[in-house]
Amino acid sequence: NAGVTQTPKFRILKIGQSMTLQCTQDMNHNYMYWYRQDPGMGLKLIYYSVGAGITDKGEVPNGYNVSRSTTEDFPLRLELAAPSQTSVYFCASSLTGFGAFFGQGTRLTVV
Amino acid sequence: DAKTTQPPSMDCAEGRAANLPCNHSTISGNEYVYWYRQIHSQGPQYIIHGLKNNETNEMASLIITEDRKSSTLILPHATLRDTAVYYCIVRVGQGAQKLVFGQGTRLTINP
């Protein structure tokens, strides 16, 4: 049982480049979430999904896009990378009424 | 979801019980109290949650006051590995959507 798996673990992007952060869970959870955490700061919710085909904005959605075509996968897309998007990104999943499980994070640097 | 208030930092001696308070005076009847922690730069970890009864698991105990306006997370025998940021979150159990983190309490366990 792998839980929540995020890839890649580390990535360096140049300004203006695009990339997709992958997140997959094997627990059949209906909820999935994306967060970013800047150095020394708390977690900020970017986007979340309550089930396949349904997504909604969190606290800081600008500059990101998501999709949820399957229960298992919830990729996060950065279209035009900016230095302000340098952060650690965490994906999480949960069942209704239960605690969330988090991945180990993707450390992204935009230069 | 109701807002929570936590002290920004606390210290505890190794081997002693760590008691982390959380105020949630605007909690609604159908809202649960959840606790998570984040050790250094790892992904957050779910600890425990409850509605109105006290709860205990292998990690911690959760004490919720009778009026449900505050709660305390208890780590019975704190170890150095319990040094982390602890987050108290209130959210509706059924149909819950956003999972938003506040600033949490930075707990330092001292040898």
Interface residues (C-beta under 8 A of the other chain):
Chain A: V4 Y31 Y33 Y35 G42 L43 K44 L45 Y48 V50 D56 G58 E59 V88 F90 A92 S94 T96 G97 F98 G99 A100 F101 F102 G103 Q104 G105
Chain B: Y32 Y34 Y36 Q38 S41 Q42 G43 P44 Q45 Y46 I47 I48 H49 G93 Q94 G95 A96 Q97 K98 L99 V100 F101 G102 Q103 G104
